[in-house]
Amino acid sequence: MTVDVEHTEELKWWILGFGAKVAVLAPASLRDEIKAELDTAVLRYR
């Protein structure tokens, strides 16, 4: 799916709600932010 939306904290929350079922392909800045959030979550479970 491709969508054009404003880059907000709510958008990040919405994307993270999909867990491993979704991948952000672009923009790279949003992809990096989501990756950082998920990396932090992984560290909490180690």
mmCIF file as Biopython writes it, N, C-alpha, C and O atoms, coordinates in Angstrom:
data_model
#
loop_
_atom_site.group_PDB
_atom_site.id
_atom_site.type_symbol
_atom_site.label_atom_id
_atom_site.label_alt_id
_atom_site.label_comp_id
_atom_site.label_asym_id
_atom_site.label_entity_id
_atom_site.label_seq_id
_atom_site.pdbx_PDB_ins_code
_atom_site.Cartn_x
_atom_site.Cartn_y
_atom_site.Cartn_z
_atom_site.occupancy
_atom_site.B_iso_or_equiv
_atom_site.auth_seq_id
_atom_site.auth_asym_id
_atom_site.pdbx_PDB_model_num
ATOM 1   N N  . MET A ? 1  ? 0.850  -1.159  0.000  1.0 0.0 1  A 1 
ATOM 2   C CA . MET A ? 1  ? 0.000  0.000   0.000  1.0 0.0 1  A 1 
ATOM 3   C C  . MET A ? 1  ? 0.905  1.234   0.000  1.0 0.0 1  A 1 
ATOM 4   O O  . MET A ? 1  ? 1.950  1.238   0.651  1.0 0.0 1  A 1 
ATOM 5   N N  . THR A ? 2  ? 0.523  2.234   -0.697 1.0 0.0 2  A 1 
ATOM 6   C CA . THR A ? 2  ? 1.228  3.506   -0.723 1.0 0.0 2  A 1 
ATOM 7   C C  . THR A ? 2  ? 0.258  4.601   -0.315 1.0 0.0 2  A 1 
ATOM 8   O O  . THR A ? 2  ? -0.852 4.691   -0.837 1.0 0.0 2  A 1 
ATOM 9   N N  . VAL A ? 3  ? 0.694  5.438   0.632  1.0 0.0 3  A 1 
ATOM 10  C CA . VAL A ? 3  ? -0.136 6.558   1.072  1.0 0.0 3  A 1 
ATOM 11  C C  . VAL A ? 3  ? 0.732  7.796   1.245  1.0 0.0 3  A 1 
ATOM 12  O O  . VAL A ? 3  ? 1.929  7.693   1.511  1.0 0.0 3  A 1 
ATOM 13  N N  . ASP A ? 4  ? 0.131  8.947   1.094  1.0 0.0 4  A 1 
ATOM 14  C CA . ASP A ? 4  ? 0.792  10.224  1.357  1.0 0.0 4  A 1 
ATOM 15  C C  . ASP A ? 4  ? 0.113  10.837  2.573  1.0 0.0 4  A 1 
ATOM 16  O O  . ASP A ? 4  ? -1.062 11.201  2.533  1.0 0.0 4  A 1 
ATOM 17  N N  . VAL A ? 5  ? 0.878  10.942  3.656  1.0 0.0 5  A 1 
ATOM 18  C CA . VAL A ? 5  ? 0.337  11.507  4.892  1.0 0.0 5  A 1 
ATOM 19  C C  . VAL A ? 5  ? 1.394  12.383  5.549  1.0 0.0 5  A 1 
ATOM 20  O O  . VAL A ? 5  ? 2.576  12.319  5.213  1.0 0.0 5  A 1 
ATOM 21  N N  . GLU A ? 6  ? 0.942  13.200  6.488  1.0 0.0 6  A 1 
ATOM 22  C CA . GLU A ? 6  ? 1.855  14.057  7.235  1.0 0.0 6  A 1 
ATOM 23  C C  . GLU A ? 6  ? 2.644  13.210  8.233  1.0 0.0 6  A 1 
ATOM 24  O O  . GLU A ? 6  ? 2.092  12.308  8.865  1.0 0.0 6  A 1 
ATOM 25  N N  . HIS A ? 7  ? 3.918  13.502  8.368  1.0 0.0 7  A 1 
ATOM 26  C CA . HIS A ? 7  ? 4.807  12.788  9.283  1.0 0.0 7  A 1 
ATOM 27  C C  . HIS A ? 7  ? 4.579  13.305  10.699 1.0 0.0 7  A 1 
ATOM 28  O O  . HIS A ? 7  ? 5.065  14.379  11.053 1.0 0.0 7  A 1 
ATOM 29  N N  . THR A ? 8  ? 3.839  12.544  11.513 1.0 0.0 8  A 1 
ATOM 30  C CA . THR A ? 8  ? 3.505  12.956  12.876 1.0 0.0 8  A 1 
ATOM 31  C C  . THR A ? 8  ? 3.799  11.819  13.849 1.0 0.0 8  A 1 
ATOM 32  O O  . THR A ? 8  ? 4.061  10.689  13.438 1.0 0.0 8  A 1 
ATOM 33  N N  . GLU A ? 9  ? 3.753  12.129  15.134 1.0 0.0 9  A 1 
ATOM 34  C CA . GLU A ? 9  ? 3.905  11.091  16.156 1.0 0.0 9  A 1 
ATOM 35  C C  . GLU A ? 9  ? 2.759  10.087  16.059 1.0 0.0 9  A 1 
ATOM 36  O O  . GLU A ? 9  ? 2.951  8.896   16.304 1.0 0.0 9  A 1 
ATOM 37  N N  . GLU A ? 10 ? 1.575  10.564  15.705 1.0 0.0 10 A 1 
ATOM 38  C CA . GLU A ? 10 ? 0.431  9.660   15.543 1.0 0.0 10 A 1 
ATOM 39  C C  . GLU A ? 10 ? 0.679  8.671   14.405 1.0 0.0 10 A 1 
ATOM 40  O O  . GLU A ? 10 ? 0.305  7.503   14.512 1.0 0.0 10 A 1 
ATOM 41  N N  . LEU A ? 11 ? 1.296  9.119   13.332 1.0 0.0 11 A 1 
ATOM 42  C CA . LEU A ? 11 ? 1.626  8.226   12.225 1.0 0.0 11 A 1 
ATOM 43  C C  . LEU A ? 11 ? 2.590  7.141   12.698 1.0 0.0 11 A 1 
ATOM 44  O O  . LEU A ? 11 ? 2.404  5.964   12.390 1.0 0.0 11 A 1 
ATOM 45  N N  . LYS A ? 12 ? 3.628  7.542   13.453 1.0 0.0 12 A 1 
ATOM 46  C CA . LYS A ? 12 ? 4.577  6.549   13.968 1.0 0.0 12 A 1 
ATOM 47  C C  . LYS A ? 12 ? 3.867  5.541   14.865 1.0 0.0 12 A 1 
ATOM 48  O O  . LYS A ? 12 ? 4.120  4.341   14.765 1.0 0.0 12 A 1 
ATOM 49  N N  . TRP A ? 13 ? 2.986  6.013   15.736 1.0 0.0 13 A 1 
ATOM 50  C CA . TRP A ? 13 ? 2.226  5.135   16.619 1.0 0.0 13 A 1 
ATOM 51  C C  . TRP A ? 13 ? 1.382  4.150   15.798 1.0 0.0 13 A 1 
ATOM 52  O O  . TRP A ? 13 ? 1.320  2.963   16.118 1.0 0.0 13 A 1 
ATOM 53  N N  . TRP A ? 14 ? 0.746  4.642   14.756 1.0 0.0 14 A 1 
ATOM 54  C CA . TRP A ? 14 ? -0.100 3.820   13.899 1.0 0.0 14 A 1 
ATOM 55  C C  . TRP A ? 14 ? 0.733  2.744   13.205 1.0 0.0 14 A 1 
ATOM 56  O O  . TRP A ? 14 ? 0.340  1.578   13.173 1.0 0.0 14 A 1 
ATOM 57  N N  . ILE A ? 15 ? 1.871  3.129   12.654 1.0 0.0 15 A 1 
ATOM 58  C CA . ILE A ? 15 ? 2.749  2.165   11.969 1.0 0.0 15 A 1 
ATOM 59  C C  . ILE A ? 15 ? 3.246  1.109   12.953 1.0 0.0 15 A 1 
ATOM 60  O O  . ILE A ? 15 ? 3.222  -0.084  12.652 1.0 0.0 15 A 1 
ATOM 61  N N  . LEU A ? 16 ? 3.698  1.550   14.129 1.0 0.0 16 A 1 
ATOM 62  C CA . LEU A ? 16 ? 4.216  0.608   15.124 1.0 0.0 16 A 1 
ATOM 63  C C  . LEU A ? 16 ? 3.136  -0.367  15.587 1.0 0.0 16 A 1 
ATOM 64  O O  . LEU A ? 16 ? 3.453  -1.470  16.034 1.0 0.0 16 A 1 
ATOM 65  N N  . GLY A ? 17 ? 1.886  0.019   15.488 1.0 0.0 17 A 1 
ATOM 66  C CA . GLY A ? 17 ? 0.778  -0.850  15.860 1.0 0.0 17 A 1 
ATOM 67  C C  . GLY A ? 17 ? 0.673  -2.094  14.988 1.0 0.0 17 A 1 
ATOM 68  O O  . GLY A ? 17 ? 0.061  -3.082  15.393 1.0 0.0 17 A 1 
ATOM 69  N N  . PHE A ? 18 ? 1.258  -2.059  13.807 1.0 0.0 18 A 1 
ATOM 70  C CA . PHE A ? 18 ? 1.233  -3.213  12.920 1.0 0.0 18 A 1 
ATOM 71  C C  . PHE A ? 18 ? 2.330  -4.220  13.241 1.0 0.0 18 A 1 
ATOM 72  O O  . PHE A ? 18 ? 2.331  -5.333  12.713 1.0 0.0 18 A 1 
ATOM 73  N N  . GLY A ? 19 ? 3.264  -3.830  14.105 1.0 0.0 19 A 1 
ATOM 74  C CA . GLY A ? 19 ? 4.341  -4.741  14.493 1.0 0.0 19 A 1 
ATOM 75  C C  . GLY A ? 19 ? 5.136  -5.224  13.292 1.0 0.0 19 A 1 
ATOM 76  O O  . GLY A ? 19 ? 5.521  -4.434  12.430 1.0 0.0 19 A 1 
ATOM 77  N N  . ALA A ? 20 ? 5.377  -6.522  13.243 1.0 0.0 20 A 1 
ATOM 78  C CA . ALA A ? 20 ? 6.197  -7.126  12.187 1.0 0.0 20 A 1 
ATOM 79  C C  . ALA A ? 20 ? 5.443  -7.285  10.867 1.0 0.0 20 A 1 
ATOM 80  O O  . ALA A ? 20 ? 6.004  -7.794  9.896  1.0 0.0 20 A 1 
ATOM 81  N N  . LYS A ? 21 ? 4.203  -6.864  10.818 1.0 0.0 21 A 1 
ATOM 82  C CA . LYS A ? 21 ? 3.386  -7.045  9.617  1.0 0.0 21 A 1 
ATOM 83  C C  . LYS A ? 21 ? 3.553  -5.943  8.585  1.0 0.0 21 A 1 
ATOM 84  O O  . LYS A ? 21 ? 2.914  -5.976  7.533  1.0 0.0 21 A 1 
ATOM 85  N N  . VAL A ? 22 ? 4.413  -4.959  8.879  1.0 0.0 22 A 1 
ATOM 86  C CA . VAL A ? 22 ? 4.549  -3.818  7.982  1.0 0.0 22 A 1 
ATOM 87  C C  . VAL A ? 22 ? 6.011  -3.395  7.890  1.0 0.0 22 A 1 
ATOM 88  O O  . VAL A ? 22 ? 6.780  -3.580  8.833  1.0 0.0 22 A 1 
ATOM 89  N N  . ALA A ? 23 ? 6.379  -2.837  6.771  1.0 0.0 23 A 1 
ATOM 90  C CA . ALA A ? 23 ? 7.721  -2.273  6.585  1.0 0.0 23 A 1 
ATOM 91  C C  . ALA A ? 23 ? 7.589  -0.902  5.949  1.0 0.0 23 A 1 
ATOM 92  O O  . ALA A ? 23 ? 6.893  -0.729  4.948  1.0 0.0 23 A 1 
ATOM 93  N N  . VAL A ? 24 ? 8.265  0.067   6.540  1.0 0.0 24 A 1 
ATOM 94  C CA . VAL A ? 24 ? 8.296  1.416   5.975  1.0 0.0 24 A 1 
ATOM 95  C C  . VAL A ? 24 ? 9.438  1.434   4.957  1.0 0.0 24 A 1 
ATOM 96  O O  . VAL A ? 24 ? 10.593 1.197   5.311  1.0 0.0 24 A 1 
ATOM 97  N N  . LEU A ? 25 ? 9.120  1.710   3.727  1.0 0.0 25 A 1 
ATOM 98  C CA . LEU A ? 25 ? 10.126 1.743   2.660  1.0 0.0 25 A 1 
ATOM 99  C C  . LEU A ? 25 ? 10.662 3.142   2.412  1.0 0.0 25 A 1 
ATOM 100 O O  . LEU A ? 25 ? 11.823 3.309   2.038  1.0 0.0 25 A 1 
ATOM 101 N N  . ALA A ? 26 ? 9.828  4.140   2.618  1.0 0.0 26 A 1 
ATOM 102 C CA . ALA A ? 26 ? 10.231 5.527   2.386  1.0 0.0 26 A 1 
ATOM 103 C C  . ALA A ? 26 ? 9.253  6.421   3.121  1.0 0.0 26 A 1 
ATOM 104 O O  . ALA A ? 26 ? 8.114  6.015   3.354  1.0 0.0 26 A 1 
ATOM 105 N N  . PRO A ? 27 ? 9.650  7.592   3.485  1.0 0.0 27 A 1 
ATOM 106 C CA . PRO A ? 27 ? 10.974 8.177   3.317  1.0 0.0 27 A 1 
ATOM 107 C C  . PRO A ? 27 ? 11.973 7.547   4.295  1.0 0.0 27 A 1 
ATOM 108 O O  . PRO A ? 27 ? 11.591 6.965   5.310  1.0 0.0 27 A 1 
ATOM 109 N N  . ALA A ? 28 ? 13.228 7.675   3.970  1.0 0.0 28 A 1 
ATOM 110 C CA . ALA A ? 28 ? 14.287 7.066   4.779  1.0 0.0 28 A 1 
ATOM 111 C C  . ALA A ? 28 ? 14.266 7.587   6.215  1.0 0.0 28 A 1 
ATOM 112 O O  . ALA A ? 28 ? 14.549 6.831   7.145  1.0 0.0 28 A 1 
ATOM 113 N N  . SER A ? 29 ? 13.937 8.853   6.409  1.0 0.0 29 A 1 
ATOM 114 C CA . SER A ? 29 ? 13.913 9.416   7.768  1.0 0.0 29 A 1 
ATOM 115 C C  . SER A ? 29 ? 12.865 8.733   8.637  1.0 0.0 29 A 1 
ATOM 116 O O  . SER A ? 29 ? 13.122 8.451   9.808  1.0 0.0 29 A 1 
ATOM 117 N N  . LEU A ? 30 ? 11.695 8.466   8.084  1.0 0.0 30 A 1 
ATOM 118 C CA . LEU A ? 30 ? 10.650 7.770   8.836  1.0 0.0 30 A 1 
ATOM 119 C C  . LEU A ? 30 ? 11.057 6.323   9.068  1.0 0.0 30 A 1 
ATOM 120 O O  . LEU A ? 30 ? 10.863 5.790   10.160 1.0 0.0 30 A 1 
ATOM 121 N N  . ARG A ? 31 ? 11.611 5.695   8.063  1.0 0.0 31 A 1 
ATOM 122 C CA . ARG A ? 31 ? 12.088 4.316   8.201  1.0 0.0 31 A 1 
ATOM 123 C C  . ARG A ? 31 ? 13.108 4.230   9.341  1.0 0.0 31 A 1 
ATOM 124 O O  . ARG A ? 31 ? 13.056 3.303   10.150 1.0 0.0 31 A 1 
ATOM 125 N N  . ASP A ? 32 ? 14.026 5.181   9.407  1.0 0.0 32 A 1 
ATOM 126 C CA . ASP A ? 32 ? 15.043 5.195   10.460 1.0 0.0 32 A 1 
ATOM 127 C C  . ASP A ? 32 ? 14.421 5.384   11.839 1.0 0.0 32 A 1 
ATOM 128 O O  . ASP A ? 32 ? 14.846 4.749   12.804 1.0 0.0 32 A 1 
ATOM 129 N N  . GLU A ? 33 ? 13.427 6.243   11.937 1.0 0.0 33 A 1 
ATOM 130 C CA . GLU A ? 33 ? 12.757 6.471   13.221 1.0 0.0 33 A 1 
ATOM 131 C C  . GLU A ? 33 ? 12.040 5.215   13.701 1.0 0.0 33 A 1 
ATOM 132 O O  . GLU A ? 33 ? 12.116 4.858   14.877 1.0 0.0 33 A 1 
ATOM 133 N N  . ILE A ? 34 ? 11.348 4.552   12.789 1.0 0.0 34 A 1 
ATOM 134 C CA . ILE A ? 34 ? 10.641 3.318   13.150 1.0 0.0 34 A 1 
ATOM 135 C C  . ILE A ? 34 ? 11.637 2.243   13.561 1.0 0.0 34 A 1 
ATOM 136 O O  . ILE A ? 34 ? 11.417 1.528   14.538 1.0 0.0 34 A 1 
ATOM 137 N N  . LYS A ? 35 ? 12.730 2.130   12.814 1.0 0.0 35 A 1 
ATOM 138 C CA . LYS A ? 35 ? 13.765 1.147   13.141 1.0 0.0 35 A 1 
ATOM 139 C C  . LYS A ? 35 ? 14.334 1.413   14.524 1.0 0.0 35 A 1 
ATOM 140 O O  . LYS A ? 35 ? 14.538 0.475   15.294 1.0 0.0 35 A 1 
ATOM 141 N N  . ALA A ? 36 ? 14.594 2.669   14.856 1.0 0.0 36 A 1 
ATOM 142 C CA . ALA A ? 36 ? 15.133 3.020   16.166 1.0 0.0 36 A 1 
ATOM 143 C C  . ALA A ? 36 ? 14.168 2.619   17.285 1.0 0.0 36 A 1 
ATOM 144 O O  . ALA A ? 36 ? 14.593 2.104   18.319 1.0 0.0 36 A 1 
ATOM 145 N N  . GLU A ? 37 ? 12.886 2.855   17.079 1.0 0.0 37 A 1 
ATOM 146 C CA . GLU A ? 37 ? 11.885 2.458   18.073 1.0 0.0 37 A 1 
ATOM 147 C C  . GLU A ? 37 ? 11.887 0.946   18.271 1.0 0.0 37 A 1 
ATOM 148 O O  . GLU A ? 37 ? 11.842 0.456   19.399 1.0 0.0 37 A 1 
ATOM 149 N N  . LEU A ? 38 ? 11.940 0.217   17.162 1.0 0.0 38 A 1 
ATOM 150 C CA . LEU A ? 38 ? 11.920 -1.244  17.254 1.0 0.0 38 A 1 
ATOM 151 C C  . LEU A ? 38 ? 13.212 -1.788  17.857 1.0 0.0 38 A 1 
ATOM 152 O O  . LEU A ? 38 ? 13.183 -2.761  18.611 1.0 0.0 38 A 1 
ATOM 153 N N  . ASP A ? 39 ? 14.336 -1.172  17.532 1.0 0.0 39 A 1 
ATOM 154 C CA . ASP A ? 39 ? 15.611 -1.579  18.134 1.0 0.0 39 A 1 
ATOM 155 C C  . ASP A ? 39 ? 15.564 -1.410  19.650 1.0 0.0 39 A 1 
ATOM 156 O O  . ASP A ? 39 ? 16.055 -2.264  20.388 1.0 0.0 39 A 1 
ATOM 157 N N  . THR A ? 40 ? 14.975 -0.314  20.112 1.0 0.0 40 A 1 
ATOM 158 C CA . THR A ? 40 ? 14.844 -0.068  21.549 1.0 0.0 40 A 1 
ATOM 159 C C  . THR A ? 40 ? 13.956 -1.129  22.193 1.0 0.0 40 A 1 
ATOM 160 O O  . THR A ? 40 ? 14.248 -1.608  23.289 1.0 0.0 40 A 1 
ATOM 161 N N  . ALA A ? 41 ? 12.884 -1.490  21.517 1.0 0.0 41 A 1 
ATOM 162 C CA . ALA A ? 41 ? 11.992 -2.524  22.044 1.0 0.0 41 A 1 
ATOM 163 C C  . ALA A ? 41 ? 12.722 -3.862  22.160 1.0 0.0 41 A 1 
ATOM 164 O O  . ALA A ? 41 ? 12.557 -4.571  23.152 1.0 0.0 41 A 1 
ATOM 165 N N  . VAL A ? 42 ? 13.512 -4.205  21.173 1.0 0.0 42 A 1 
ATOM 166 C CA . VAL A ? 42 ? 14.264 -5.462  21.209 1.0 0.0 42 A 1 
ATOM 167 C C  . VAL A ? 42 ? 15.191 -5.484  22.412 1.0 0.0 42 A 1 
ATOM 168 O O  . VAL A ? 42 ? 15.294 -6.500  23.099 1.0 0.0 42 A 1 
ATOM 169 N N  . LEU A ? 43 ? 15.866 -4.374  22.671 1.0 0.0 43 A 1 
ATOM 170 C CA . LEU A ? 43 ? 16.773 -4.309  23.825 1.0 0.0 43 A 1 
ATOM 171 C C  . LEU A ? 43 ? 16.049 -4.547  25.146 1.0 0.0 43 A 1 
ATOM 172 O O  . LEU A ? 43 ? 16.626 -5.113  26.074 1.0 0.0 43 A 1 
ATOM 173 N N  . ARG A ? 44 ? 14.812 -4.128  25.240 1.0 0.0 44 A 1 
ATOM 174 C CA . ARG A ? 44 ? 14.031 -4.324  26.465 1.0 0.0 44 A 1 
ATOM 175 C C  . ARG A ? 44 ? 13.714 -5.793  26.702 1.0 0.0 44 A 1 
ATOM 176 O O  . ARG A ? 44 ? 13.490 -6.194  27.844 1.0 0.0 44 A 1 
ATOM 177 N N  . TYR A ? 45 ? 13.691 -6.592  25.663 1.0 0.0 45 A 1 
ATOM 178 C CA . TYR A ? 45 ? 13.326 -7.993  25.787 1.0 0.0 45 A 1 
ATOM 179 C C  . TYR A ? 45 ? 14.529 -8.921  25.859 1.0 0.0 45 A 1 
ATOM 180 O O  . TYR A ? 45 ? 14.360 -10.139 25.919 1.0 0.0 45 A 1 
ATOM 181 N N  . ARG A ? 46 ? 15.736 -8.377  25.856 1.0 0.0 46 A 1 
ATOM 182 C CA . ARG A ? 46 ? 16.924 -9.214  25.953 1.0 0.0 46 A 1 
ATOM 183 C C  . ARG A ? 46 ? 17.249 -9.522  27.375 1.0 0.0 46 A 1 
ATOM 184 O O  . ARG A ? 46 ? 18.225 -10.221 27.648 1.0 0.0 46 A 1 
#
